[in-house]
Amino acid sequence: MYQYFFVLARGIGQVMFQNNALSGLLMLIGIACNSWLLAVLAVVGNLISTLTAWLFGYDRQEIEDGLYGFNGTLVGIAVGVFMPVTVSSVLLLLFGSVLSTWIAHGFNCRNKIPGFTAPFILSVWLLLVGCRFLFPSLLFLSAASDAESHADLFRAFSLNIGQVMFQGGTVLSGLFFLAAICVNSRWDALYTVWGALLPIGIVLPFWTDYEVLNAGLLGYNGVLCGIALGRNNWQSAGWATIAILLSVLLQIAGMKAGLTTLTAPFVLSVWIVLGMMHIRKVSTK
């Protein structure tokens, strides 16, 4: 029985590239610090997506490493963020989690470009568009919030990490996520810090929407970019930095356009940088 727990825990940890059950458990605690309901939905999405992979006979090692669980984890949390928990939204969670596994398997089979969180993004976009046109009553109404007059740098830093999994209600979530990463990889923890700090430094001189900055909405993609590309050499640090910068620009552009960006700026930025790296490698042969 404990083996299944480890698989599910790794599935949570893999949201931030940590193939470590303890990391996943700490991240789940971090989610629960903000919302026990979102923590439950994360587990449900993880469980459904993992079971789907098992039932369809996908690669056993990939399943055990949590590679079919992390997109479902994010789908589960997203449903709780965008919709009240009802029978209908839970059914959509089940559908989205299954769909994310099918899409992830497609990326894994082709093995040309890494899917990262693209299966989660595509699944949730489909759910949101479908609800908006067919069942708008299933979605939360956008709530106006009070404007903030100054930057809260510590909160912005912590929530840049926490918002990777939609946790913007408490700095504890981000701190638990950082601790979870440090347990598995100090290099990843270092790039997490870099990915969370650099977006603040970029936008602070000219950005006046402190509500968005303090909520961590400009930096969570940078955190994922840093972990995805960062290694223990200066060259990879340079590539990671380019991806972080690009993710901030894409996030701002997406928000200005009124899009629900999710982690699309991260995925697109890393894909672009991987393409640049490939072109550079080919040109130097």
FILUM-600302 format. One record per residue (C-alpha): x negated, y negated, z. Coordinates in steps of 0.5 Angstrom, whole numbers, plus 500, padded with zeros to 3 digits. Each point is the difference from the previous one (the first is absolute). Layout:
<pts>
XYZ;...
</pts>
This chain:
<pts>
500500500;494495502;498501493;506497497;499494505;493499497;503500493;505495502;495495504;495500494;506498495;500494505;493499500;499500493;504494499;494497501;495505497;499504507;500507499;500501508;506502504;498496506;500494496;507501497;502501508;497493502;504497493;506503502;499497507;499494497;506500496;504502506;497494504;504496495;506504499;502507502;505501495;495498494;495505504;506506499;501498493;493500498;500507503;506502496;497498493;494503502;503507501;505499494;494499495;496505503;505505500;501499493;493501498;500506504;507503496;497498493;494504502;495494499;493500502;499503507;494496502;503494497;506501505;496502506;496493499;506496500;500498493;507501499;502497506;498493500;504498495;506503503;498496507;500494496;507501497;503502507;498493503;502496494;507503500;500498507;498493499;504498494;507504502;503501506;500508502;506503498;502507497;499496493;494497501;497507503;502504494;496494496;494501504;501508499;500499492;495494500;495505504;501506496;499495494;494497502;497508501;502501493;496494497;494501505;500507497;500497493;494495501;496506504;501505493;498495495;494498505;498494496;502494504;501501508;507499502;499497506;507497503;503499493;505506501;502496506;501494496;503503494;505504505;502494504;501495494;505505497;504500507;500493501;502498493;505506500;503497506;500493498;504501494;504506502;501500508;497493502;504501507;494505502;495495500;498495505;502493499;494495500;499496506;498493501;494499505;497495503;494496497;494500503;495494501;493503501;496506498;500506506;493503497;500506505;508501499;498500492;494504501;504506504;506499495;496501494;498507502;507501503;504498494;497506496;506504503;505494501;498499507;500493501;504499507;494501504;492499500;500507504;502504493;494497497;495501505;502507501;499501492;493497501;499505506;502506496;496498494;494499504;501507503;499503494;495496496;496493503;499498492;507500499;501496506;495495498;504500493;506499504;498494503;497497494;506501496;504497506;496494501;498498493;507498497;501496506;493496499;503500492;506497501;499496507;497493497;506499495;506505503;506496503;505506501;497502507;506504501;498505494;493499502;501502508;505506498;494503496;503500493;494498497;495505502;503507501;498501493;493498501;499505506;502506495;495497495;495500505;501507502;501503493;493497497;496498506;494505501;493499504;497496494;500493498;502502493;507503502;500494505;500495494;505504496;505501507;499492500;503499493;506505501;501496507;500493496;504503494;505503505;502493503;501497494;504505498;504500506;501493500;502500492;505505502;503497506;501493496;504504495;504503505;498507499;500506506;493501499;499506505;493502499;500499492;494495501;496505503;501505495;499495494;494497503;496507501;502502493;497494497;494500504;499508499;501498492;495495501;495505503;501505495;499495494;493497504;498508501;501501492;497494498;494501504;499507497;
</pts>
